[in-house]
């Protein structure tokens, strides 16, 4: 099954002309060793900055799509890192919710010559579902800030987190799309410790880590991951060029 959900203009995604950055600088960043994570982007006042961000990072932010649901693009799309410094025209007023994404989309089209579209594909995905017993999730405290904190030996501590945060974490670790089928709403405090189930006599493998994640979710949270086939929206990068530095 392959159905094109939207194909319009150079991006393949329906958009209306909107606000753009007044000035923007994009530079390649080779100063940080591979494997070091830097929060890709931030906004403050009229300024947008991205540090050590890949084009996939920027597309994910601008189009609200997860990395695991992106396909296509040139070989450097997830390896070349960029620093972006951009400023909105303050005479146009305060940047409203949703306009940052609009402006980053315009920037990517202009400077990276980005063209993409979305498709719905029939795929095998994991669905997170509730088990036979009540989930082991504590409702978070009012005003608690959302956070994912590292613990000892691979432990993951979630604070003030909706289930979408767990779904995204699972997708990134399982390298497979994961969708939320629990129907649970709100924010929760919980933790998982996959390494608790590891056999010290078995060599570590990528598949083993996925098995440990599934076991931790089942035994420590009372939730299950079920493989199912179903339609999933995919963002396909049709074209992108490395921008000239300025």
QUIUR-V42868 format. One record per helix or strand of 3 or more residues. SS is the DSSP state (~ for helix, > for strand). FROM is the first residue (numbers start at 0). TO is the last residue. If there is no record, write none. Layout:
SS_FROM_TO + SS_FROM_TO
//
This chain:
>_1_5 + >_20_27 + >_40_43 + >_46_52 + ~_54_62 + ~_66_68 + >_69_71 + ~_74_77 + >_81_87 + ~_89_91 + ~_98_110 + >_114_129 + >_146_149 + ~_151_153 + >_155_160 + ~_162_173 + >_177_179 + >_187_191 + ~_193_196 + ~_205_220 + >_222_238
//
